[in-house]
Amino acid sequence: MTFVFPGRPQPAVAISGQDALFPVNRIYCVGKNYAAHIREMGAEASRDAVCFFLKPADALVTDGRMPYPPGTANLHFEGELVIAIGKGGANIPAAAALDHVFGYAAGLDMTRRDLQLAAGRVGHPWDTGKAFDGSAPVSPIVPVAQCGHFARGSLKLWVNGLLRQDADFGDLIWKNHEVISELSKLYTLQAGDLIFTGTPAGVGPVVAGDRIELCIDRLNKLEVLITAS
Ligand code: MN
């Protein structure tokens, strides 16, 4: 097969302790998955339906440097646990869902909050607020065999050394196995998919020069510097 010009490189994430990379297919995200965060955004928690959205796979940032994006004056950090899918499937039962997990990573669902809120006010999609270049910094993935699963565990995020998010996965509204199962009713999951599982309370703005540190128990620390655009 030939192409009229070279395709872009396969998006990929490092795997802790291995030379081989994790080739990324899609990036799914869960919104509204911690009650305290939903309250800080001015809404009420619900288990009616999971709030899913996507980011393009080439939005990944794996070198720890995120250029401040255009079109916003209110770029927010959202520290999140990321599930890396190692075995695809559709209509996956919740009881078997964790068998589809390759590993876990720490990720930032970076958000142009001004654009997201403006879109929501007029019933437009969230894409410009959520799915932009550089909007998905992630740490290397730790395989399940090394880190286990995350029914509980601590997530802490600092900006310039100040603690801004401090939560436990026990407080997730939709647990990881439920997220995988519900998502697989809407999309056929593939090995290589990433799922950002939602952010706890404490989100806020960053500017160029700010340093974000995200620590999740048993995972690699994610450090991201916001650089001038
Ligand atoms: Mn999020």
Residues whose N, C-alpha, C, O or C-beta is under 5 A from the ligand:
A	BS01	MN	V30 E78 D109 G198 T199
